[in-house]
Structure formats: C-alpha cells, structure tokens
Amino acid sequence: MEDIVSKNEKVIKVAEFLDELKGIDTVVIDLTSYNAWTDYFVITTVNSVTHLRGMYNNIYEILDKLAIEPFFRRKKIDNENWVLIDCGYFVIHLMDKEHREFYDLEKLWFNSKTIYPC
C-alpha cells in the first residue's frame, strides 16, 4: 500500500508542477480500476506551441527530482498540439485547447476518479 501512496504523491507533484508552469485546468485521473497499461492520466492545456515546448522541456526537472524515468524522450518538439510523456504508471498529456476539447479524455474515462485537483 505504501508504494501506491508514493505513486499518488508523485503524480500529484507532477500535476502541481504543471500548474506552476501555467498549465490550464490540470487534472489527474485515476485509471487503476479501468486500465491495465497505466494507472493515471495527467492532463493539462497549453496556450501555444511555445508554451507546450517550454512545459515539455521543464517537466523533466520534476521527473528527475522524483526519480521517474520516462520511456522515451523526444529531442525536439515541432508545431505539435498534443504531446504524450509515458512515465509507465502514468501518462502526461500536454494538449492545446482545441485537441483537449475534441478528444475530451475526461469524458472518455468518466467512471474514473479525479484525484487532482482535490
């Protein structure tokens, strides 16, 4: 049980960091009861490609502090609207407003519990 608590705390720290980087409407969805390949989605909205690049580059600061090693790190972000960072037991979604509204991941996983914001 202690491992689950530390996972929760780490995921919430990542969400708080995204908020510090001016992420919009950051949420953490607990998928443990509904998904076999990851436990949490961390979703935030960015306001521009430049904002997305900055968040992407800075997110590794908190991941390093929390000893979380993503599976793959891209060298460069071009003109993208949605970037995933797969951290194993959680996946970070950096999305522009249009893509977040269109794909509506929170609605897709409506049975899941939101653990951030509390």
N, C-alpha and C positions, 0 to 999 in steps of 0.2 A: 504493500500500500504506500510506503514511503516513496518509492520510485514514481508512482502515479502523481503524488503530491508535488514532487520536484519537477515533473514534466509540466504539470499545470502551471506552476510558478514560472518556469522558464518561458512558456508560451505567452503568459500574461506580460512578462517583462518585455518580450519582443513586441507585443501589441502596444505597450506603453511607450516604447522607443519609437515606434512608427508614429504615434500621436505627437511625440516631441519633434519629429521631423515634418510636422504639419500634415500628416495623413488625415483624410477626411472620413468620418464615420467608420473608424476602425472597429472591427468585431472579431471575436474568436468563437468559432462554432465547434462544439464537442461532438465528434462523429464516432466515438468509440462504440456505440451500440448499433451503428448503421453501416460501417465501412471496415473492410479488412485490410486495406493498404495504407491508411493513415488515420491518426486519432483526432487531429484538429485541422481546421482551416483558419488561417489568419487572413482577413480581407481588409484592404484599405483602398481608398480612392485617392488618386493623384490628380493635380490640376493641370499638368502639362507633361510633355515628353521630358523636358529639362528636370522637372520635379521628380519624375519617375527615375531618371538616371541618377540623380542625387540620392534618392532613397535607396536605390539598388546598391550604389557604391558604399553608402554609410551603414546599411543593415549588417554588413559583415563585422562591423565594430562590436555590436552587441552579441552576434552569434559567436565570435571569438571569445568574448568575456564569459559567455555561458557554456563554453566548450561544446558547441554544436557545429558539426561539420556537414554542410550541405553536400548532396551527392554530386552536383555539377555546378561550376561557376563559369558563367559566360564572361568573356573578356570585354565585350563591348555591347552596349545597348544602342540600337539604331532608333528609328522612328516607330517605336512599338507602343501599343496601347494597353498591353497586358503582359506581365512577366510573372512567371512562377518560380519560386525558390523551394525546391524539395529538400526538406530537412529530415526526412524519414518519418518520424511520428507526427510531424506537422508540415503543412504546405503553406507558404506565404503567397498571397495573390496581391500584386500591385496592379491596379486597374484604373483606367480613366473612367470618367462618369458614364459615358455612353456605353462602354462594354459592361460595366458593372450593372447598369440598369437592364441591358439586353439579356445578359446571362443570368442575372438575379440568383446567385448561388444561395443566398439566404432562403429564398423561397423554394429552391430545389431541395434543400435539406431542412424543410420546415419542421420536421419532427425532432430535430436536434436541439440541444440546449445551447443557448448563448452564454458563455462564461465571462466574456468581456465585451462591452463594459458591464459591470455588475449592477 
